[in-house]
Amino acid sequence: MVETVVVTASEGSFPGLVQALKGIHVEVQEHPLISFVPPADWATVDRALDRLSSYGAVAITSPRAAAALAGRLALRPEPGDPVEDPPPVWAGGAATADALGDVLGPVRTPAEPSAGGGAAADLALAMLGAKAAGPILFPCGETHREELPAILRQRGLEVDEVVCYRSVLASESVAHAAAIRGTVVVVASPSVADLLVRACPTGSRPDLLAVGPTTASSARASGWSPAAVASKPTADAVAAAVRNVLAQRSSHE
């Protein structure tokens, strides 16, 4: 029997995944269960950018937020001009730093990821270790994890959360129809994990492969423990995790 891997991440999240899975002899189906749209109103973001130099730092935890911020900066009254006197900018990882580019100057990232702490928590701790000053601008999605602002606020730093994109989930019926097509379903966000838990009754669920510790924790908390967790949000890491799941399945047959 040919195993089927259903990828539920938004379009373009894992370029090269089909190629990476070619040697595993699986069928790959892409059924995005989440999409992203601009905020209902850019006014809050624009006000924050107008007073960017008043912030002690900028913290960004996702490539999507970074890309949205960079895109908005490109539409400023004088596109292409460097931002004057930007505060230190921090990103949760290389992919987020790459998505932001150099529009705000050099981007700092945590030196070493912690064991299972999650990128947002690692970023907050790295900023505290570097004695980042507040207030801190936190461009984020309308739905986002609270680790970074919570850790920073616990240490007395003001965090200004500004929504620069919104996520739109598929319906439960669409999620169920996508999940039952696969023997392995790849999930890359906590909100999609929660959606699939609601959409798929126990006893008829495929193996769930979580991309990253945050998504894995959300899936477990909702009652669907992942069969594997991809070490990084890349095509090669997801392919390696798929191999692990398939090896587990073979050993149980």
QUICORDA-V813735 format. One record per residue. PHI is phi in whole degrees, -180 to 180 (NA if undefined). PSI is psi in whole degrees, -180 to 180 (none if undefined). Layout:
BEGIN
((PHI | PSI) (PHI | PSI))
END
This chain:
BEGIN
((NA | 134) (-82 | 126) (-74 | 146) (-117 | 125) (-105 | 119) (-101 | 121) (-101 | 118) (-100 | -1) (-69 | 163) (-63 | 158) (-58 | 136) (82 | 4) (-69 | -33) (-129 | 69) (-60 | 135) (89 | 2) (-66 | -43) (-59 | -44) (-63 | -41) (-65 | -27) (-93 | -2) (-57 | -39) (-79 | -2) (-97 | -10) (61 | 54) (-125 | 157) (-91 | 134) (-113 | 126) (-121 | 133) (-103 | 118) (-131 | 81) (-59 | 129) (-109 | 7) (-146 | 141) (-134 | 168) (-130 | 138) (-134 | 162) (-65 | 164) (-64 | 158) (-61 | -29) (-149 | 129) (-84 | -1) (-58 | -43) (-65 | -42) (-63 | -46) (-63 | -39) (-64 | -40) (-64 | -41) (-68 | -32) (-63 | -30) (-117 | 36) (-57 | -38) (-69 | -11) (-82 | -11) (-85 | 150) (-81 | -23) (-168 | 162) (-120 | 133) (-124 | 128) (-131 | 128) (-109 | -2) (-143 | 145) (-58 | -34) (-67 | -42) (-65 | -39) (-63 | -45) (-65 | -39) (-64 | -42) (-66 | -45) (-61 | -40) (-64 | -38) (-70 | -39) (-62 | -34) (-67 | -17) (-99 | 8) (-63 | 165) (-51 | -32) (-124 | 76) (-56 | 141) (91 | -21) (-74 | 141) (-66 | 148) (-72 | 130) (-76 | 132) (51 | 54) (-71 | 150) (-75 | 169) (-57 | 138) (-114 | 131) (-120 | 139) (-128 | 151) (-71 | -17) (-175 | 180) (-63 | -39) (-64 | -39) (-68 | -42) (-62 | -42) (-64 | -39) (-67 | -31) (-78 | -34) (72 | -151) (-108 | 22) (-65 | -23) (-119 | 20) (86 | -163) (-59 | 145) (-116 | 130) (-96 | 147) (-133 | 157) (-59 | 142) (-67 | -46) (-139 | 133) (-69 | 146) (-84 | 169) (-78 | 100) (76 | 10) (-78 | -26) (95 | 147) (-64 | -38) (-66 | -44) (-65 | -41) (-60 | -41) (-65 | -45) (-60 | -44) (-68 | -37) (-65 | -40) (-66 | -41) (-65 | -40) (-63 | -30) (-90 | 5) (60 | 46) (-61 | 143) (-102 | 155) (-99 | 175) (-70 | 156) (-113 | 127) (-84 | 126) (-123 | 88) (-69 | 132) (-155 | 177) (-83 | 164) (-60 | -38) (-110 | 121) (-152 | 162) (-75 | 151) (-102 | 6) (-58 | -52) (-62 | -56) (-62 | -34) (-65 | -45) (-65 | -44) (-66 | -40) (-69 | -34) (-61 | -26) (-97 | 14) (87 | 11) (-94 | 137) (-78 | 134) (-123 | 125) (-103 | 103) (-85 | 124) (-125 | 128) (-82 | 121) (-116 | 1) (-162 | 160) (-123 | 146) (-103 | 143) (-123 | 117) (-88 | 149) (-70 | 167) (-74 | 164) (-63 | -35) (-67 | -40) (-67 | -41) (-62 | -43) (-64 | -45) (-62 | -36) (-71 | -45) (-64 | -40) (-73 | -8) (-76 | -19) (-112 | 160) (-95 | -20) (-134 | 132) (-120 | 126) (-94 | 125) (-124 | 130) (-119 | 10) (-151 | 147) (-59 | -37) (-67 | -36) (-71 | -37) (-59 | -46) (-63 | -40) (-61 | -46) (-67 | -35) (-61 | -43) (-68 | -35) (-83 | -26) (-117 | 113) (-67 | 153) (-62 | 148) (96 | -15) (-133 | 32) (-102 | 139) (-73 | 176) (-69 | 136) (-102 | 129) (-112 | 115) (-94 | 140) (-99 | 98) (99 | 156) (-68 | -31) (-67 | -46) (-64 | -40) (-62 | -44) (-64 | -40) (-65 | -42) (-63 | -44) (-62 | -44) (-63 | -30) (-85 | -9) (106 | 16) (-132 | 94) (-73 | 131) (-65 | 145) (-77 | -24) (-161 | 161) (-129 | 121) (-68 | 136) (-70 | -29) (-144 | 157) (-83 | 60) (-129 | 160) (-60 | -44) (-65 | -40) (-69 | -39) (-65 | -42) (-62 | -40) (-64 | -40) (-67 | -36) (-61 | -43) (-58 | -42) (-63 | -43) (-63 | -46) (-65 | -35) (-66 | -40) (-63 | -43) (-64 | -41) (-65 | -38) (-69 | -22) (-93 | -7) (-84 | none))
END
